[in-house]
Structures are given as structure tokens and as C-alpha cells.
Amino acid sequence: MLAFAVAFAGGVATSLTPCVYPLIPITVSIFGARKAGSRGEAMAVSALYVLGIAAMYSALGVGAALTGKAFGSVMQNPWVIGFVALVLAAMAASMFGAFELQLPASMQARLNGVGGAGRAGAFAMGLVSGIIAAPCTGPVLAAALTFVAAKGSVAFGFGIMFAYALGMGLLFFLIGAFSISLPKSGAWMETVKSVFGVALLAAALIFLKDAFPALKPLFSAARGAAFAAAAAAALGVLAGALSGSFHAPARQRLAKGLGVALLVGGIAYAAGAAGARERARAHAGFSWLHSEAEALALAKAEGRPVIIDFWADWCTACKELDKIAWAKPEVQDEAARFVALKLDGTDGSDAFNALAEKYGVVGMPTVIFIDPRGREVPDRVMGAISAGEMVQKLRAVDRACEGQPSPAKPAAVQGEPVAMACASRW
């Protein structure tokens, strides 16, 4: 829900940028909301225009999600994540005025001819207006679609882009339906672009932090680190990170550059420090083992079930699982009877890859449960789930294979994936 709220707010902020904001009253007058015979008709036409925007962006979100799902394993490569960070940084540079993203003039002219007065015309104009709105929406849209592709969820991609489009179309709807007046354009719109630029740069740094484990020791779990990061971010704002322009005189450009560096660095470091605290909290409640042979031998000797968590430091969803599940006291209490094994695939070693192939792991996080008799429970966790869901899965481990006959042979032989139906392990 927080992600959808942020997407909606981001859409509203996009409509306040210099490329979109001045066009709102002009666009509304073209598709005829102001000329409607009644308030109800005006609302209907305005809503159809916004739904046109939403339909276009939602389709883009679904496409990005399907692409992300098809290449999910590629998106787990740290170098690919590093490339994503570079894309986000390039989009931030565009928001700061380094270059513009826009369609060729001939294509813009052709798209501008779509639509007209009335309901059908308003919906058709909505379909193409989001694309024409470059360069301001281009960097934000590209960053959002990259994020959706990394998630790989069709429902998430549709919902996020639909919420973003509703936010972007909010002012169009209000003006078209109620004929309200907008504040005059001004320097405040450059502040909106600077906010986007800072957010995209911070996201790029956070992606890099997750992609390269060598950066991990730089982040402290101490509470003082978060305060220091907040202080740096505040100094960045005071130095002019969200005001002024990079096209100003040299002294102002230098001040703004310093402010952006402090603000972005403060945000990224605060995120890293928060992640370090969450990881410390998650690991504090578990005696994680890191050797499969040791964990299975202990479980067999003591007749205990096993948790196998396939994890990587650059895997965002793995950290989310640590935060919302493994760090929770109710999960730790329920998991106390398990032998907990965490296999780290950060460096992609041959030993880890062999274990991933043995257990049929195609992505991370993947959590496998083995019951006290050495059989895999046919209900893996593949992604971040809530603490309540994790508790239910842990409680079901002892019941899942009751009454199941032993298979004729182990399911993992010569690299074959483990069967999902109570495969024999001991």
C-alpha cells in the first residue's frame, strides 16, 4: 500500500513539472470538459481522459513486469543491477537538465492529432498524452518501469502504473470537472524536478549498495549513523539541493552540486544503515548455519526439521524477507525448533550454484522446509512474505508429509531438482 501511495504522489508531482503543468488548461480546453453541458458530463469526460492515461501506463507496467519475469534470473546478476543503477542516474541527470527525452517532432505532431471533443476523444487523448509529456515524465516513467521489471509481478506492475497515472491525471480531472484555477507557473516547478532528480540518484546508489557486497562494510548499524545521515541530508537541502539550477552562474552550480551530493548521500546512507540494523535484528534471533552437510547431519541426529534459506546480499527481496519475517519475534519463536541453514549466493560460487541446482532453486529468495524425517515439504517460499504467513508455513512443516509414502529413490540424484512432493532426504 505504501508503494501505491508513493506512486500516486509521484504522479501528482510529475504533473507539477514545467513540461506538463502549463499544458493542463490547454489540453482540458481541447478535449471539451469546460464546454460540457452539465457538471456530470464534465466529470465523465475528464474521468475518461484520466482513464486513457491510466490504460496506457498500466499496459506499459504489465509489459515491464512480463519482461522482468522472463528475465528474472538476469535481474539477480549484480552487474545487471549495476546497469539499472546507471539508468536511474542518467534519468536523474535528465531531471537536472543535462539532456531531454522526447519523441521526434514528426511523431509528436501525429500524436497531437489524436482525439478531439467528447468522451471518445478525451479517452483517446489520454492514451497518448502521457507519452507526449516527455521530457519531464520520461525519466520518471523509465525509472518506474525499470523498478517494475525488477519486481517481475504483473499485478504489482499494473497497480503501480495505474496509481501513478491517476496521480498524474488528478489536476486534469479537477480542472475539467470543476473549472478550478491553477497557481501560476514559476521557479517552484524547478524544485519539483530537483526532487525527482534527487530521488532517482538516491535510488541509483541504493541499487549499487545492493549489487556490490564490497560496499556492505561501509554501512553501520549504529543508531548514530542514521542521525549523521539525516544531518548530511539537512545540510544538503540548506546548500541548495532542491533550489536553484545547474544552468545558473558557477558559484550557484557548485553550491547546488554540493547540496545534491550531501542530500543523496545522506538518503542512501540512511537506507544502508537501516538495512544493516534489520539484518542484525534478523540474525540475532537465529543460530544460522552456513554448511549444508553440517545442518543436515545435525537435523538427522536430533530429529529436527530444517529451514534452508537461499539468500544473496544484492537481492532486495531477500532483505525484505529478513525484515518482515525473520526479524519478527513470533517467527523466531516458531523457528526455534528448526535447524536454520542460510546459503549465501552473493559471490555466485561453484559450491552455491551446485546446491541451487541440487534443490532446483531458480531465484532468490527461496526458502525450503524439510520435515524431521528428511522430506521436503511441498510448499516453498519464493519471495518476501509476511510474518503471519511464515508462521503458518513453519507450523505446517510437521503435518505436510504425514501419511506420504517414501519415493522409490531420492529426488535429487546427479543434479536433478528435488521433487516438490515430500522428497526423501535422509
Number of C-alpha atoms within 10 A of each C-alpha: 7 7 12 16 14 15 23 23 16 20 24 19 20 28 26 23 24 19 17 20 21 15 13 19 18 10 19 23 15 17 26 19 31 22 16 18 9 12 16 11 18 25 20 20 28 32 25 23 31 27 22 26 28 27 19 19 28 24 15 19 30 24 19 25 27 19 17 23 19 13 14 19 12 15 22 19 15 23 14 13 23 20 16 21 25 17 19 28 23 20 28 27 19 21 28 21 18 12 12 16 15 15 15 9 9 9 10 16 12 9 17 14 9 16 20 18 18 21 21 16 20 29 27 20 26 27 24 19 22 22 19 21 21 18 21 25 24 22 25 25 22 14 23 22 23 20 19 27 26 22 21 24 19 21 12 18 26 23 20 25 29 26 23 28 28 24 24 27 27 18 21 24 25 16 21 30 23 14 16 12 9 12 7 9 12 9 12 16 19 20 20 19 25 25 19 25 28 24 19 26 27 26 23 26 23 20 23 22 25 21 26 17 16 9 12 16 8 11 20 18 18 12 12 11 18 21 13 14 23 19 14 22 25 16 18 24 18 15 21 22 28 23 22 18 20 17 11 11 9 10 10 17 17 15 19 24 18 18 24 27 19 23 30 28 22 25 24 25 26 24 19 25 23 19 19 19 17 20 18 15 18 21 15 13 17 18 13 17 15 15 11 15 9 12 19 22 13 15 21 17 9 11 16 18 25 27 21 23 22 22 23 23 19 23 22 22 19 20 23 19 22 24 21 18 22 27 21 18 14 14 21 20 12 15 21 12 12 22 25 23 23 19 20 15 20 18 13 12 10 10 10 16 13 12 17 20 16 17 20 17 18 12 17 23 23 19 19 21 26 27 26 21 18 20 27 28 22 17 16 14 18 19 16 21 16 15 21 13 12 21 19 12 18 20 12 15 22 17 11 19 21 11 7 11 10 12 11 8 10 15 22 17 10 8 14 13 16 21 17 16 16 25 24 21 18 12
